[in-house]
Amino acid sequence: MIASVAYQLARGPSRQRIYSASLIQFRRLSESKPTKSKTPLIPTKQQPKHLPSSKSKVNPKPIITTTTTTTTITPLQRLANYWNNTFSTPGRDDASLARYPTIRTPGGLLRGADYAGTITFSLSGTITAAQSGLDVFGSVVVGIITGIGGGTIRDAIFLNRKPFWTEETEYIWMGLVTGLFTFFVWPTSVLEWQEQSKQKELEQQQTEQMASGAAVPTNASNDHYDTIDGVLVTLDAIGLSAFAIIGAQNGIRAKMPLLICAICGMATATFGGLIRDVLCDLPVRIVHSNTEVYALPAFAGATVYLVSHLQGASPAVRIGAAFATCMGSRFWAVWKDVKLYTWDTKDNHLGVTTVRNTKHDHLGVTVRKRITMQQVHCSRNN
């Protein structure tokens, strides 16, 4: 159109002719090539954006087929799953005390020592109860109480919470199994083995003495009994140390003062034996000087743990130092026969007479008989 207008101007016609020619050219162009407007004059109905238009192509979604594989569960796995779902309970699990024994962390070793101490305490409690005349039910109950009584008193009295064995039920099972095994197996296995070993040693000594012409001995040595005593004392010292450390840890977790934390450690380690002696009608071990000191090593081990905790030591250092202190002092007390000082009230006319009556029963433990009033009067008369 612009070219045609320029052409008309070049020819030099009149304005009317130029205007009519340009109008004709404009109409031709508008009829031949209609222009498309961006916005229609009449708005059409808009479709929702989330719905595809009828002209747009929709790609169908691929169909994903999942195949399920069925695995067969063996009876042993089924039993393990049932045990975990039924008897597995939450318990304490941290750097200082693992939930279950393991050799990878100091807390796992401490848990293993705790298990060993529980079994040892239940063993000694069952033997002491059986020797005191209790039946199988009473002996097993006393054995369980000896293993968990200290922690129960700590939680119920000092820390005002439910006992630990309500969540960690394996301690009840350990005490129950140990008590039943000890009551039925200990007299028929350990005692018979000791008697047979003693008889063989006595016969051997008689044969040697008769060959040399010397006097024939009538009693054998107590080496076999010392072996049993040594094993039990060692396991007892391990349990004593573990219980003292765990008691101190529970006091720290409850945000108790340091003195109360140390008492919690001592109570955890010794109050189970206190309940045992009361139920068996025996002098309480930790407050009588019939045997070596017992409560003070536990208190010393708990104190060392608390001091190392205040210094920011690692769990390995804290547990190791407390173990060394408690076990070392306990072994030293047994070796040197260390006992606390008591009054010599035999001739001071205070109405009290000290009579020690300790009997060894050849079962690896020492039974302490209660002093009766008749024995007191007899000792006064003598």
C-alpha positions as a Markdown table, in Angstrom:
| # | Residue | x | y | z |
|---|---|---|---|---|
| 1 | Met | 0.0 | 0.0 | 0.0 |
| 2 | Ile | 2.8 | 2.5 | 0.8 |
| 3 | Ala | 4.4 | 1.7 | -2.5 |
| 4 | Ser | 1.2 | 2.4 | -4.4 |
| 5 | Val | 0.7 | 5.7 | -2.6 |
| 6 | Ala | 4.3 | 6.7 | -3.4 |
| 7 | Tyr | 3.8 | 5.8 | -7.0 |
| 8 | Gln | 0.7 | 8.0 | -7.3 |
| 9 | Leu | 2.5 | 10.8 | -5.7 |
| 10 | Ala | 5.3 | 10.4 | -8.2 |
| 11 | Arg | 2.8 | 10.7 | -11.1 |
| 12 | Gly | 1.5 | 13.9 | -9.6 |
| 13 | Pro | -2.3 | 13.5 | -9.7 |
| 14 | Ser | -4.8 | 15.4 | -7.6 |
| 15 | Arg | -5.4 | 14.8 | -3.9 |
| 16 | Gln | -8.9 | 13.3 | -4.6 |
| 17 | Arg | -7.5 | 10.7 | -6.9 |
| 18 | Ile | -4.7 | 9.8 | -4.5 |
| 19 | Tyr | -7.1 | 9.4 | -1.6 |
| 20 | Ser | -9.5 | 7.1 | -3.6 |
| 21 | Ala | -6.7 | 5.0 | -4.9 |
| 22 | Ser | -5.3 | 4.5 | -1.4 |
| 23 | Leu | -8.7 | 3.6 | 0.0 |
| 24 | Ile | -9.2 | 1.0 | -2.7 |
| 25 | Gln | -5.8 | -0.6 | -1.9 |
| 26 | Phe | -6.5 | -0.7 | 1.8 |
| 27 | Arg | -9.9 | -2.5 | 1.3 |
| 28 | Arg | -8.2 | -5.1 | -0.9 |
| 29 | Leu | -5.6 | -5.8 | 1.6 |
| 30 | Ser | -8.1 | -6.0 | 4.4 |
| 31 | Glu | -10.2 | -8.5 | 2.5 |
| 32 | Ser | -7.3 | -10.6 | 1.4 |
| 33 | Lys | -5.4 | -10.8 | 4.7 |
| 34 | Pro | -7.6 | -10.4 | 7.7 |
| 35 | Thr | -5.8 | -9.3 | 10.8 |
| 36 | Lys | -6.0 | -11.3 | 14.0 |
| 37 | Ser | -6.4 | -9.4 | 17.2 |
| 38 | Lys | -4.8 | -10.5 | 20.4 |
| 39 | Thr | -7.9 | -10.0 | 22.5 |
| 40 | Pro | -11.2 | -11.0 | 20.9 |
| 41 | Leu | -14.1 | -8.5 | 21.0 |
| 42 | Ile | -16.4 | -11.0 | 22.6 |
| 43 | Pro | -14.7 | -12.9 | 25.5 |
| 44 | Thr | -15.0 | -16.7 | 25.2 |
| 45 | Lys | -15.6 | -19.0 | 28.2 |
| 46 | Gln | -12.2 | -19.8 | 29.7 |
| 47 | Gln | -11.5 | -23.3 | 30.8 |
| 48 | Pro | -9.9 | -24.1 | 34.1 |
| 49 | Lys | -6.1 | -24.3 | 34.0 |
| 50 | His | -6.0 | -27.7 | 35.7 |
| 51 | Leu | -8.2 | -29.3 | 33.2 |
| 52 | Pro | -6.7 | -30.0 | 29.7 |
| 53 | Ser | -8.5 | -28.6 | 26.7 |
| 54 | Ser | -10.3 | -30.7 | 24.2 |
| 55 | Lys | -7.7 | -30.0 | 21.5 |
| 56 | Ser | -4.6 | -30.6 | 23.7 |
| 57 | Lys | -3.0 | -34.0 | 23.7 |
| 58 | Val | -3.0 | -35.8 | 27.1 |
| 59 | Asn | -0.2 | -38.2 | 27.7 |
| 60 | Pro | -1.5 | -41.2 | 29.6 |
| 61 | Lys | 0.2 | -42.0 | 32.9 |
| 62 | Pro | 2.3 | -45.2 | 32.9 |
| 63 | Ile | 0.8 | -48.0 | 34.9 |
| 64 | Ile | 3.2 | -49.2 | 37.6 |
| 65 | Thr | 2.7 | -52.8 | 38.7 |
| 66 | Thr | 4.1 | -53.8 | 42.0 |
| 67 | Thr | 5.1 | -57.4 | 42.8 |
| 68 | Thr | 4.9 | -58.5 | 46.4 |
| 69 | Thr | 7.3 | -61.3 | 47.5 |
| 70 | Thr | 6.3 | -63.5 | 50.4 |
| 71 | Thr | 9.0 | -64.6 | 52.7 |
| 72 | Thr | 8.7 | -67.6 | 54.9 |
| 73 | Ile | 9.4 | -67.1 | 58.6 |
| 74 | Thr | 11.0 | -69.9 | 60.5 |
| 75 | Pro | 9.7 | -71.0 | 63.9 |
| 76 | Leu | 12.8 | -69.7 | 65.6 |
| 77 | Gln | 12.4 | -66.3 | 64.0 |
| 78 | Arg | 8.8 | -66.2 | 65.0 |
| 79 | Leu | 9.7 | -67.1 | 68.6 |
| 80 | Ala | 12.3 | -64.3 | 68.5 |
| 81 | Asn | 9.8 | -61.8 | 67.2 |
| 82 | Tyr | 7.3 | -62.8 | 69.8 |
| 83 | Trp | 9.9 | -62.4 | 72.5 |
| 84 | Asn | 10.9 | -58.9 | 71.3 |
| 85 | Asn | 7.4 | -57.7 | 71.0 |
| 86 | Thr | 6.2 | -59.1 | 74.4 |
| 87 | Phe | 9.2 | -59.0 | 76.7 |
| 88 | Ser | 11.5 | -56.4 | 75.2 |
| 89 | Thr | 11.0 | -53.2 | 77.2 |
| 90 | Pro | 12.6 | -49.8 | 77.0 |
| 91 | Gly | 15.4 | -49.1 | 79.4 |
| 92 | Arg | 18.3 | -46.9 | 79.9 |
| 93 | Asp | 20.8 | -46.7 | 77.0 |
| 94 | Asp | 23.5 | -44.1 | 76.9 |
| 95 | Ala | 27.2 | -43.7 | 76.8 |
| 96 | Ser | 27.7 | -44.5 | 80.5 |
| 97 | Leu | 25.4 | -47.5 | 80.6 |
| 98 | Ala | 24.3 | -49.5 | 77.5 |
| 99 | Arg | 21.0 | -51.2 | 77.3 |
| 100 | Tyr | 22.5 | -54.6 | 76.8 |
| 101 | Pro | 26.0 | -56.0 | 77.5 |
| 102 | Thr | 28.7 | -55.4 | 74.8 |
| 103 | Ile | 32.5 | -55.2 | 74.7 |
| 104 | Arg | 32.5 | -52.2 | 72.4 |
| 105 | Thr | 31.8 | -49.5 | 74.8 |
| 106 | Pro | 32.5 | -48.9 | 78.6 |
| 107 | Gly | 28.7 | -48.7 | 79.2 |
| 108 | Gly | 28.3 | -52.1 | 77.6 |
| 109 | Leu | 31.0 | -53.6 | 79.8 |
| 110 | Leu | 29.4 | -52.0 | 82.8 |
| 111 | Arg | 26.1 | -53.6 | 81.9 |
| 112 | Gly | 27.8 | -57.0 | 81.6 |
| 113 | Ala | 29.3 | -56.6 | 85.1 |
| 114 | Asp | 25.9 | -55.6 | 86.3 |
| 115 | Tyr | 24.4 | -58.8 | 85.0 |
| 116 | Ala | 27.2 | -60.8 | 86.5 |
| 117 | Gly | 26.7 | -59.2 | 89.9 |
| 118 | Thr | 23.0 | -59.8 | 89.8 |
| 119 | Ile | 23.5 | -63.5 | 89.1 |
| 120 | Thr | 26.2 | -63.7 | 91.9 |
| 121 | Phe | 24.0 | -61.9 | 94.4 |
| 122 | Ser | 21.0 | -64.2 | 93.6 |
| 123 | Leu | 23.3 | -67.2 | 94.0 |
| 124 | Ser | 24.6 | -66.2 | 97.4 |
| 125 | Gly | 21.1 | -65.1 | 98.5 |
| 126 | Thr | 19.6 | -68.5 | 97.6 |
| 127 | Ile | 22.3 | -70.4 | 99.3 |
| 128 | Thr | 22.0 | -68.4 | 102.5 |
| 129 | Ala | 18.2 | -68.8 | 102.5 |
| 130 | Ala | 18.4 | -72.5 | 101.9 |
| 131 | Gln | 20.9 | -72.9 | 104.7 |
| 132 | Ser | 18.6 | -70.9 | 107.0 |
| 133 | Gly | 15.8 | -73.4 | 106.5 |
| 134 | Leu | 13.7 | -71.7 | 103.9 |
| 135 | Asp | 11.9 | -73.9 | 101.3 |
| 136 | Val | 12.3 | -73.6 | 97.5 |
| 137 | Phe | 9.9 | -70.7 | 97.2 |
| 138 | Gly | 11.4 | -68.7 | 100.0 |
| 139 | Ser | 14.9 | -69.4 | 98.8 |
| 140 | Val | 14.2 | -68.3 | 95.3 |
| 141 | Val | 12.4 | -65.1 | 96.5 |
| 142 | Val | 15.3 | -64.2 | 98.8 |
| 143 | Gly | 17.7 | -64.8 | 95.9 |
| 144 | Ile | 15.7 | -62.4 | 93.6 |
| 145 | Ile | 15.5 | -59.8 | 96.4 |
| 146 | Thr | 19.2 | -60.0 | 97.0 |
| 147 | Gly | 19.9 | -59.3 | 93.4 |
| 148 | Ile | 17.4 | -56.4 | 92.9 |
| 149 | Gly | 16.6 | -55.2 | 96.5 |
| 150 | Gly | 19.3 | -52.5 | 96.6 |
| 151 | Gly | 18.1 | -50.9 | 93.3 |
| 152 | Thr | 14.5 | -51.2 | 94.5 |
| 153 | Ile | 15.2 | -49.3 | 97.7 |
| 154 | Arg | 17.2 | -46.7 | 95.8 |
| 155 | Asp | 14.4 | -46.0 | 93.3 |
| 156 | Ala | 11.4 | -46.2 | 95.7 |
| 157 | Ile | 12.9 | -44.3 | 98.7 |
| 158 | Phe | 15.7 | -42.1 | 97.6 |
| 159 | Leu | 14.6 | -41.2 | 94.0 |
| 160 | Asn | 10.8 | -41.5 | 94.4 |
| 161 | Arg | 10.1 | -43.4 | 91.2 |
| 162 | Lys | 9.1 | -46.8 | 90.1 |
| 163 | Pro | 11.7 | -49.6 | 90.4 |
| 164 | Phe | 14.0 | -50.2 | 87.5 |
| 165 | Trp | 13.0 | -53.8 | 87.0 |
| 166 | Thr | 9.5 | -52.8 | 86.0 |
| 167 | Glu | 11.0 | -51.8 | 82.6 |
| 168 | Glu | 14.1 | -54.0 | 82.6 |
| 169 | Thr | 12.4 | -57.3 | 83.3 |
| 170 | Glu | 15.4 | -59.4 | 82.5 |
| 171 | Tyr | 16.7 | -58.9 | 86.1 |
| 172 | Ile | 13.6 | -60.8 | 87.4 |
| 173 | Trp | 14.3 | -63.6 | 85.0 |
| 174 | Met | 18.0 | -63.8 | 85.9 |
| 175 | Gly | 17.1 | -64.0 | 89.7 |
| 176 | Leu | 14.4 | -66.6 | 89.1 |
| 177 | Val | 16.5 | -68.9 | 86.9 |
| 178 | Thr | 19.6 | -68.5 | 89.2 |
| 179 | Gly | 17.6 | -69.2 | 92.3 |
| 180 | Leu | 16.0 | -72.4 | 90.9 |
| 181 | Phe | 19.2 | -73.7 | 89.5 |
| 182 | Thr | 21.1 | -73.0 | 92.7 |
| 183 | Phe | 18.5 | -74.6 | 95.0 |
| 184 | Phe | 18.4 | -77.9 | 93.1 |
| 185 | Val | 21.9 | -78.1 | 91.5 |
| 186 | Trp | 24.3 | -76.6 | 94.1 |
| 187 | Pro | 23.9 | -79.3 | 96.8 |
| 188 | Thr | 24.1 | -82.2 | 94.4 |
| 189 | Ser | 27.0 | -80.9 | 92.3 |
| 190 | Val | 29.3 | -78.5 | 94.1 |
| 191 | Leu | 28.9 | -80.1 | 97.5 |
| 192 | Glu | 29.4 | -83.7 | 96.2 |
| 193 | Trp | 32.4 | -82.6 | 94.2 |
| 194 | Gln | 33.9 | -81.0 | 97.2 |
| 195 | Glu | 33.3 | -84.0 | 99.4 |
| 196 | Gln | 34.8 | -86.3 | 96.8 |
| 197 | Ser | 37.8 | -84.1 | 96.3 |
| 198 | Lys | 38.3 | -83.9 | 100.1 |
| 199 | Gln | 38.1 | -87.7 | 100.4 |
| 200 | Lys | 40.6 | -88.3 | 97.7 |
| 201 | Glu | 43.0 | -85.8 | 99.1 |
| 202 | Leu | 42.7 | -87.4 | 102.6 |
| 203 | Glu | 43.3 | -90.9 | 101.2 |
| 204 | Gln | 46.3 | -89.6 | 99.3 |
| 205 | Gln | 47.8 | -88.0 | 102.4 |
| 206 | Gln | 47.2 | -91.2 | 104.4 |
| 207 | Thr | 49.0 | -93.3 | 101.8 |
| 208 | Glu | 52.0 | -91.0 | 101.8 |
| 209 | Gln | 52.1 | -90.8 | 105.6 |
| 210 | Met | 51.9 | -94.6 | 106.0 |
| 211 | Ala | 54.7 | -95.1 | 103.4 |
| 212 | Ser | 56.9 | -92.6 | 105.4 |
| 213 | Gly | 55.9 | -94.0 | 108.8 |
| 214 | Ala | 54.6 | -90.7 | 110.1 |
| 215 | Ala | 51.3 | -90.0 | 111.8 |
| 216 | Val | 48.2 | -90.5 | 109.7 |
| 217 | Pro | 46.3 | -87.3 | 109.1 |
| 218 | Thr | 42.6 | -87.3 | 109.8 |
| 219 | Asn | 41.5 | -84.0 | 108.1 |
| 220 | Ala | 42.2 | -82.7 | 104.6 |
| 221 | Ser | 43.0 | -79.2 | 103.7 |
| 222 | Asn | 40.5 | -76.6 | 102.6 |
| 223 | Asp | 42.0 | -75.8 | 99.2 |
| 224 | His | 38.9 | -76.7 | 97.3 |
| 225 | Tyr | 36.8 | -74.6 | 99.6 |
| 226 | Asp | 39.2 | -71.7 | 99.2 |
| 227 | Thr | 38.9 | -72.0 | 95.4 |
| 228 | Ile | 35.1 | -71.7 | 95.6 |
| 229 | Asp | 35.4 | -68.8 | 98.0 |
| 230 | Gly | 37.9 | -67.0 | 95.8 |
| 231 | Val | 35.6 | -67.3 | 92.7 |
| 232 | Leu | 32.6 | -66.1 | 94.6 |
| 233 | Val | 34.5 | -63.2 | 96.3 |
| 234 | Thr | 35.8 | -62.1 | 92.9 |
| 235 | Leu | 32.3 | -62.2 | 91.3 |
| 236 | Asp | 30.8 | -60.5 | 94.3 |
| 237 | Ala | 33.4 | -57.7 | 94.1 |
| 238 | Ile | 32.6 | -57.2 | 90.4 |
| 239 | Gly | 28.9 | -56.9 | 91.2 |
| 240 | Leu | 29.6 | -54.6 | 94.2 |
| 241 | Ser | 31.5 | -52.2 | 92.0 |
| 242 | Ala | 29.0 | -52.3 | 89.1 |
| 243 | Phe | 26.1 | -51.7 | 91.5 |
| 244 | Ala | 27.8 | -48.8 | 93.2 |
| 245 | Ile | 28.6 | -47.1 | 89.9 |
| 246 | Ile | 25.1 | -47.6 | 88.5 |
| 247 | Gly | 23.5 | -46.3 | 91.7 |
| 248 | Ala | 25.7 | -43.1 | 91.5 |
| 249 | Gln | 24.7 | -42.7 | 87.9 |
| 250 | Asn | 21.0 | -42.8 | 88.8 |
| 251 | Gly | 21.5 | -40.2 | 91.5 |
| 252 | Ile | 23.2 | -37.9 | 88.9 |
| 253 | Arg | 20.4 | -38.4 | 86.4 |
| 254 | Ala | 17.8 | -37.5 | 89.1 |
| 255 | Lys | 19.9 | -34.3 | 89.9 |
| 256 | Met | 20.5 | -35.3 | 93.5 |
| 257 | Pro | 23.2 | -33.7 | 95.7 |
| 258 | Leu | 26.6 | -35.4 | 95.6 |
| 259 | Leu | 26.2 | -37.0 | 99.1 |
| 260 | Ile | 22.8 | -38.5 | 98.1 |
| 261 | Cys | 24.3 | -39.8 | 94.9 |
| 262 | Ala | 27.1 | -41.5 | 96.9 |
| 263 | Ile | 24.5 | -43.0 | 99.3 |
| 264 | Cys | 22.5 | -44.2 | 96.3 |
| 265 | Gly | 25.5 | -46.1 | 95.0 |
| 266 | Met | 26.2 | -47.7 | 98.4 |
| 267 | Ala | 22.5 | -48.6 | 98.9 |
| 268 | Thr | 22.3 | -50.2 | 95.4 |
| 269 | Ala | 25.3 | -52.4 | 96.2 |
| 270 | Thr | 24.5 | -53.4 | 99.8 |
| 271 | Phe | 20.8 | -53.1 | 100.7 |
| 272 | Gly | 19.9 | -56.2 | 98.8 |
| 273 | Gly | 22.1 | -58.2 | 101.3 |
| 274 | Leu | 20.6 | -56.2 | 104.1 |
| 275 | Ile | 17.1 | -57.4 | 103.2 |
| 276 | Arg | 18.4 | -61.0 | 102.8 |
| 277 | Asp | 19.9 | -61.1 | 106.3 |
| 278 | Val | 16.7 | -59.7 | 107.8 |
| 279 | Leu | 14.5 | -62.3 | 106.0 |
| 280 | Cys | 16.9 | -65.1 | 107.0 |
| 281 | Asp | 17.0 | -63.9 | 110.7 |
| 282 | Leu | 20.8 | -63.3 | 110.5 |
| 283 | Pro | 23.0 | -60.4 | 111.7 |
| 284 | Val | 23.1 | -57.8 | 109.0 |
| 285 | Arg | 26.4 | -58.0 | 107.3 |
| 286 | Ile | 27.0 | -54.4 | 106.6 |
| 287 | Val | 26.5 | -53.2 | 110.2 |
| 288 | His | 28.2 | -56.1 | 112.0 |
| 289 | Ser | 31.9 | -56.9 | 112.2 |
| 290 | Asn | 31.5 | -60.6 | 111.7 |
| 291 | Thr | 33.2 | -60.3 | 108.3 |
| 292 | Glu | 35.3 | -57.8 | 106.4 |
| 293 | Val | 34.1 | -54.3 | 105.6 |
| 294 | Tyr | 31.7 | -54.4 | 102.8 |
| 295 | Ala | 29.7 | -51.1 | 102.5 |
| 296 | Leu | 32.7 | -48.8 | 102.7 |
| 297 | Pro | 34.3 | -50.1 | 99.4 |
| 298 | Ala | 31.0 | -49.5 | 97.6 |
| 299 | Phe | 30.8 | -45.9 | 99.1 |
| 300 | Ala | 34.4 | -45.3 | 98.0 |
| 301 | Gly | 33.8 | -46.5 | 94.5 |
| 302 | Ala | 30.7 | -44.3 | 94.1 |
| 303 | Thr | 32.6 | -41.3 | 95.5 |
| 304 | Val | 35.4 | -41.7 | 93.0 |
| 305 | Tyr | 32.9 | -41.9 | 90.2 |
| 306 | Leu | 31.2 | -38.7 | 91.3 |
| 307 | Val | 34.5 | -36.8 | 91.6 |
| 308 | Ser | 35.7 | -37.9 | 88.2 |
| 309 | His | 32.3 | -36.9 | 86.8 |
| 310 | Leu | 32.7 | -33.4 | 88.2 |
| 311 | Gln | 36.1 | -33.2 | 86.6 |
| 312 | Gly | 34.6 | -33.9 | 83.2 |
| 313 | Ala | 36.3 | -37.2 | 82.7 |
| 314 | Ser | 35.2 | -39.6 | 79.9 |
| 315 | Pro | 32.9 | -42.5 | 80.7 |
| 316 | Ala | 35.8 | -45.0 | 80.4 |
| 317 | Val | 37.9 | -43.1 | 82.9 |
| 318 | Arg | 35.0 | -42.6 | 85.3 |
| 319 | Ile | 34.0 | -46.3 | 85.2 |
| 320 | Gly | 37.6 | -47.6 | 85.3 |
| 321 | Ala | 38.6 | -45.4 | 88.3 |
| 322 | Ala | 35.5 | -46.4 | 90.3 |
| 323 | Phe | 36.0 | -50.1 | 89.5 |
| 324 | Ala | 39.6 | -50.0 | 90.6 |
| 325 | Thr | 38.8 | -48.2 | 93.8 |
| 326 | Cys | 35.9 | -50.5 | 94.8 |
| 327 | Met | 37.4 | -53.8 | 93.8 |
| 328 | Gly | 40.9 | -52.9 | 95.1 |
| 329 | Ser | 39.6 | -51.9 | 98.6 |
| 330 | Arg | 37.3 | -54.9 | 98.7 |
| 331 | Phe | 40.2 | -57.3 | 97.9 |
| 332 | Trp | 42.5 | -55.5 | 100.4 |
| 333 | Ala | 39.8 | -55.9 | 103.1 |
| 334 | Val | 39.5 | -59.7 | 102.4 |
| 335 | Trp | 43.2 | -60.2 | 102.2 |
| 336 | Lys | 44.0 | -58.2 | 105.4 |
| 337 | Asp | 40.8 | -59.2 | 107.2 |
| 338 | Val | 39.9 | -55.5 | 107.7 |
| 339 | Lys | 37.0 | -55.0 | 110.1 |
| 340 | Leu | 35.7 | -51.8 | 111.7 |
| 341 | Tyr | 36.3 | -51.0 | 115.3 |
| 342 | Thr | 33.7 | -52.2 | 117.9 |
| 343 | Trp | 33.4 | -51.8 | 121.6 |
| 344 | Asp | 34.8 | -54.5 | 123.8 |
| 345 | Thr | 31.7 | -54.8 | 126.0 |
| 346 | Lys | 32.4 | -58.2 | 127.6 |
| 347 | Asp | 33.4 | -57.0 | 131.0 |
| 348 | Asn | 32.3 | -53.4 | 131.2 |
| 349 | His | 29.0 | -54.1 | 132.9 |
| 350 | Leu | 26.9 | -52.4 | 130.2 |
| 351 | Gly | 24.5 | -55.3 | 129.8 |
| 352 | Val | 25.9 | -56.3 | 126.4 |
| 353 | Thr | 28.2 | -59.1 | 125.7 |
| 354 | Thr | 29.8 | -59.7 | 122.3 |
| 355 | Val | 29.8 | -63.3 | 121.2 |
| 356 | Arg | 30.9 | -64.2 | 117.8 |
| 357 | Asn | 29.6 | -67.5 | 116.4 |
| 358 | Thr | 30.7 | -68.0 | 112.8 |
| 359 | Lys | 30.2 | -71.4 | 111.2 |
| 360 | His | 31.7 | -72.4 | 107.8 |
| 361 | Asp | 29.3 | -74.7 | 106.0 |
| 362 | His | 31.7 | -75.8 | 103.2 |
| 363 | Leu | 29.4 | -74.4 | 100.5 |
| 364 | Gly | 31.4 | -71.4 | 99.6 |
| 365 | Val | 29.6 | -68.9 | 101.9 |
| 366 | Thr | 29.8 | -68.1 | 105.5 |
| 367 | Val | 26.6 | -68.4 | 107.6 |
| 368 | Arg | 26.4 | -66.0 | 110.6 |
| 369 | Lys | 24.1 | -67.4 | 113.3 |
| 370 | Arg | 22.1 | -65.0 | 115.4 |
| 371 | Ile | 23.2 | -64.9 | 119.0 |
| 372 | Thr | 20.5 | -66.0 | 121.4 |
| 373 | Met | 19.9 | -64.7 | 125.0 |
| 374 | Gln | 20.8 | -68.1 | 126.3 |
| 375 | Gln | 24.2 | -67.9 | 124.7 |
| 376 | Val | 24.7 | -64.5 | 126.2 |
| 377 | His | 23.9 | -65.7 | 129.8 |
| 378 | Cys | 26.1 | -68.7 | 129.3 |
| 379 | Ser | 29.0 | -66.5 | 128.2 |
| 380 | Arg | 28.5 | -64.2 | 131.2 |
| 381 | Asn | 28.5 | -67.2 | 133.6 |
| 382 | Asn | 31.7 | -68.5 | 132.1 |
